[in-house]
Amino acid sequence: MYNKKSPALSDLQVARRKVLKGAASLGVVSLVSAVPVKVIASPLNVTHDNVFVTVSKILTGRSDLLPILHDRFYEALSHQIPQFDSDLNALAKEIAALPPTKIESSLTPHSLTTAKAILSAWYTGIVGQGVNAKVITYRHALEFEAVDDVLQIRSYCPNKPGYWAAKPVEKKA
């Protein structure tokens, strides 16, 4: 299950360092390499691992997001938003320069749009809108966490058919 507490300030400082290292690594690789960055597989994975995951953790305030969903969300967002890698790096640079309490109010409009796309993916489990929407997860969408202690996710029956007809058993406090 997910950690419902926000990461500590020291964790955010470490995360900022990772974001900066990832952005710097990508910059060095693209400047030094004679081959375009899109042709090389490892720098894209470095960008994904070091930047997308870190930005996702900072934006959601959760440190234990499912790794399989990192990959799927990144892949879907990259297909939906053509310049997603550059938008992600710009967002990461802005986040690294801001205190955690000022992130939302201090982002540029373009970075705020990128942040909303990432948050929307994590909370709804869907990337895109309308006919271009792609469902990545239903069960692990973060929107269900707020009520997971008392409500079953819709479409998952918590009991046998017709269980709601019987009088519920009262819990003693």
C-alpha positions as CSV (number, residue, x, y, z in Angstrom):
1,M,0.0,0.0,0.0
2,Y,1.1,3.6,-0.3
3,N,2.6,5.8,2.4
4,K,0.0,8.4,3.2
5,K,2.5,10.8,4.7
6,S,4.5,13.4,2.7
7,P,8.2,12.8,2.5
8,A,10.4,14.6,5.0
9,L,12.2,17.8,4.1
10,S,15.5,15.9,4.0
11,D,14.0,13.5,1.5
12,L,13.0,16.4,-0.7
13,Q,16.5,17.8,-0.6
14,V,17.9,14.4,-1.6
15,A,15.2,14.2,-4.4
16,R,16.3,17.7,-5.6
17,R,19.8,16.5,-5.9
18,K,18.7,13.5,-7.9
19,V,16.7,15.7,-10.2
20,L,19.6,18.0,-10.8
21,K,22.0,15.0,-11.3
22,G,19.6,13.5,-13.9
23,A,19.2,16.8,-15.7
24,A,22.9,17.4,-15.7
25,S,23.6,13.9,-16.9
26,L,21.2,14.2,-19.8
27,G,22.7,17.6,-20.7
28,V,26.3,16.3,-20.7
29,V,25.3,13.2,-22.8
30,S,23.5,15.3,-25.4
31,L,26.4,17.8,-25.7
32,V,29.2,15.2,-25.8
33,S,27.6,12.6,-27.9
34,A,27.7,12.8,-31.7
35,V,24.6,10.6,-31.9
36,P,21.2,12.2,-31.2
37,V,19.9,11.6,-27.6
38,K,16.7,9.9,-28.9
39,V,18.8,7.2,-30.6
40,I,20.6,6.2,-27.3
41,A,18.4,4.0,-25.1
42,S,20.2,4.5,-21.8
43,P,20.0,8.3,-21.4
44,L,16.2,8.0,-21.9
45,N,16.1,5.4,-19.1
46,V,18.3,7.6,-16.9
47,T,15.9,10.5,-17.5
48,H,12.9,8.4,-16.8
49,D,14.3,6.8,-13.6
50,N,16.0,9.9,-12.2
51,V,13.6,12.6,-13.2
52,F,10.1,11.2,-13.8
53,V,10.0,9.0,-10.7
54,T,11.5,11.8,-8.5
55,V,9.1,14.4,-9.9
56,S,6.1,12.0,-9.4
57,K,7.1,11.3,-5.8
58,I,7.4,15.0,-5.0
59,L,4.2,16.0,-6.7
60,T,2.1,13.2,-5.2
61,G,3.8,13.4,-1.8
62,R,4.3,9.6,-1.8
63,S,7.6,7.8,-1.7
64,D,6.4,4.3,-2.6
65,L,4.6,4.6,-5.9
66,L,4.4,1.3,-7.8
67,P,7.4,0.9,-10.2
68,I,5.4,-0.8,-12.9
69,L,3.2,2.3,-13.0
70,H,6.2,4.6,-13.3
71,D,7.0,2.9,-16.6
72,R,3.5,2.8,-17.9
73,F,2.7,6.4,-17.0
74,Y,5.9,7.6,-18.5
75,E,5.4,5.7,-21.7
76,A,1.8,6.9,-22.1
77,L,2.6,10.5,-21.3
78,S,5.6,10.4,-23.8
79,H,3.2,9.3,-26.5
80,Q,0.4,11.8,-25.6
81,I,2.7,14.8,-25.2
82,P,5.3,15.0,-28.0
83,Q,7.8,17.2,-26.0
84,F,7.2,15.5,-22.7
85,D,10.9,14.8,-22.0
86,S,11.8,18.5,-22.3
87,D,8.7,19.6,-20.4
88,L,9.6,17.1,-17.6
89,N,13.2,18.4,-17.4
90,A,12.0,22.0,-17.3
91,L,9.5,21.1,-14.5
92,A,12.2,19.2,-12.6
93,K,14.5,22.2,-12.7
94,E,11.7,24.5,-11.4
95,I,10.8,22.1,-8.6
96,A,14.5,21.8,-7.6
97,A,14.7,25.6,-7.2
98,L,11.6,25.9,-5.1
99,P,10.8,25.1,-1.5
100,P,8.2,22.3,-1.2
101,T,5.5,24.7,0.1
102,K,5.8,27.0,-2.9
103,I,5.8,24.5,-5.8
104,E,2.2,24.9,-6.9
105,S,2.0,28.7,-6.6
106,S,5.4,29.3,-8.2
107,L,5.5,27.1,-11.3
108,T,5.3,28.6,-14.8
109,P,2.0,28.0,-16.6
110,H,3.7,25.5,-19.0
111,S,5.3,23.5,-16.1
112,L,2.0,23.6,-14.2
113,T,0.3,22.0,-17.2
114,T,3.0,19.3,-17.2
115,A,2.6,18.8,-13.4
116,K,-1.2,18.5,-13.8
117,A,-0.8,15.9,-16.5
118,I,1.5,13.8,-14.3
119,L,-0.8,14.2,-11.2
120,S,-3.9,13.4,-13.3
121,A,-2.3,10.2,-14.5
122,W,-1.4,9.1,-11.0
123,Y,-4.7,10.0,-9.4
124,T,-7.1,8.9,-12.1
125,G,-5.0,6.1,-13.6
126,I,-5.8,7.6,-17.1
127,V,-3.5,9.5,-19.4
128,G,-5.1,11.8,-22.0
129,Q,-8.7,12.8,-22.6
130,G,-11.6,11.8,-24.8
131,V,-10.8,9.4,-27.6
132,N,-7.1,9.7,-26.9
133,A,-7.5,8.6,-23.3
134,K,-5.6,5.5,-22.2
135,V,-6.4,3.6,-19.0
136,I,-3.2,2.6,-17.3
137,T,-4.6,1.4,-14.0
138,Y,-7.9,1.4,-12.2
139,R,-7.2,-0.5,-9.0
140,H,-4.1,1.5,-8.1
141,A,-5.3,5.0,-9.0
142,L,-4.4,7.2,-6.0
143,E,-7.9,8.7,-6.0
144,F,-9.2,5.6,-4.2
145,E,-6.7,6.0,-1.3
146,A,-8.7,8.7,0.5
147,V,-11.5,6.3,1.2
148,D,-9.9,2.8,1.0
149,D,-10.3,2.2,4.7
150,V,-14.1,2.3,4.5
151,L,-15.1,1.8,0.8
152,Q,-14.5,-0.9,-1.7
153,I,-13.4,0.2,-5.1
154,R,-16.5,0.3,-7.4
155,S,-16.8,-2.9,-9.5
156,Y,-15.2,-5.0,-6.8
157,C,-17.9,-6.8,-4.8
158,P,-16.8,-7.1,-1.2
159,N,-19.2,-10.0,-0.4
160,K,-21.6,-12.4,-1.9
161,P,-24.4,-11.2,-4.2
162,G,-27.3,-9.5,-2.2
163,Y,-25.1,-9.0,0.9
164,W,-26.5,-5.4,1.3
165,A,-30.1,-6.8,2.0
166,A,-29.1,-8.1,5.4
167,K,-29.0,-5.7,8.4
168,P,-25.3,-4.7,9.0
169,V,-23.6,-5.8,12.2
170,E,-22.9,-2.8,14.5
171,K,-19.4,-2.3,15.6
172,K,-19.0,-1.5,19.3
173,A,-16.7,1.5,20.0
